[in-house]
Amino acid sequence: MKVPMKVQPAKRTENITYAVRDVVVLADGIAATGKEMLYLNIGDPNLFDYRTPEHVIAAVVDAMKANHCGYGPSSGIPDARRAIGAEAEAKGIRAIQDIFVTTGASEAIDVALTALVNPGENVLVPVPGYPLYGAILNKLGVQENPYYLDESNGWQPDVADIAAKVNDKTRAIVVINPNNPTGSLSDRRTLQAIMDIAAERGLVVLTDEIYDKLIFDRRKYVSLASLSDDVPVVTFNGLSKAYLAPGFRIGWGIVSGPAEVVGEYIEAMNKLLRARLSAHHPGQYAIAPALEGDHAHLGEVVAKLTRRRDMTVQMLNAIDGIDCVSPGGAFYAFPRLHIDRPDSEFAAELVGETGVVVVPGSGFGQAPGTQHFRVVFLPSEEVLERAYRKIEAFLKKFKAG
Ligand SMILES: Cc1ncc(COP(=O)(O)O)c(C=O)c1O
């Protein structure tokens, strides 16, 4: 029999890393030995004590029973688009030109980038930041142009760094606010400065606002597109985080800016949207009930996360060799490790010895010479407390050895 030839994967997959999931492979191996695991690595609220609101679930079940089980419209069902538009207007976004519903915010990000950039061009992305952007840009053969968030300034985007990194091949600036992995909430002044750079240099702004309702300390959220009617902006959001339904895979993009500026770009995105038919059809029926219905769950979620955030910051900062900026939103913290070995080794040895799973900072990008790890503070106080005690004891040994 002829030996089958190995199937060679495409080169474009070579540089794609996804540390958030990569660490799971390692953890699974440890878990298989019977060790007790403490998972502080996955941003999925439904794995912990958070549940999708009943009325959001009911809307999908009702849609299925009503036979909305065929393909949906490519841009999304009209009632969902109306509700998304009304909410965006309430946030102060005025020059809305298009709204499209997608398979999670992830697909909206993919569509917005795919329709915009060519190989040889580049996109400014925050470092540290969510690795999906790099993965998509890699697939497109487009260069990531990293700009830094300033840890000494509460992880605010470094506006001077953004201005310095724009070149004649730069097409867009990605903003993730609140950010994953730092949990930092950008202030209005910084956001305005980013919009000013985009206006001056003719860039599209892609703003990922998936955590915009998970904000602590009663701080006011500023939606980036509300700061200018003149800059082309695509705002990403969805049901995954604030409505505790990541498995619905429902997200969206809102395109704003002057009609004549964004018209061709919108048509390019719609070509891609038509080619992939539609987002999950029944799931789209949850959008209007979610955005316009009872938000009682959100108060409880934010209160719970605030307690867990406070505990995280307090316990981690009490550890010798760790400094942690307090997150303003989302459910992530990105503590700094004062160690002289790579954080990938720290995370790998930590899970092996203690069963505590965190993602190393290198998976999100970080300033050269610095080491971090990301914790997800979704788990219960009891789990977090045990995990942080184990981290404290482990770090002492790690530093000594
Ligand atoms: C910053 C950010 N954007 C997008 C996503 C993906 O969202 P979705 O589930 O809507 O695809 C995540 C998920 O963790 C995220 O952290």
The ligand as a Gaussian input file, in Angstrom:
#p B3LYP/6-31G(d) Opt

LIG

0 1
 C      -11.670000      41.820000      23.944000
 C      -12.513000      40.712000      23.416000
 N      -13.099000      40.844000      22.214000
 C      -13.851000      39.871000      21.682000
 C      -14.052000      38.673000      22.361000
 C      -14.860000      37.587000      21.722000
 O      -16.219000      37.891000      21.841000
 P      -17.328000      36.959000      21.202000
 O      -17.620000      35.865000      22.175000
 O      -18.520000      37.893000      21.084000
 O      -16.855000      36.473000      19.910000
 C      -13.459000      38.490000      23.621000
 C      -13.634000      37.216000      24.348000
 O      -13.026000      36.925000      25.348000
 C      -12.672000      39.528000      24.150000
 O      -12.070000      39.407000      25.348000

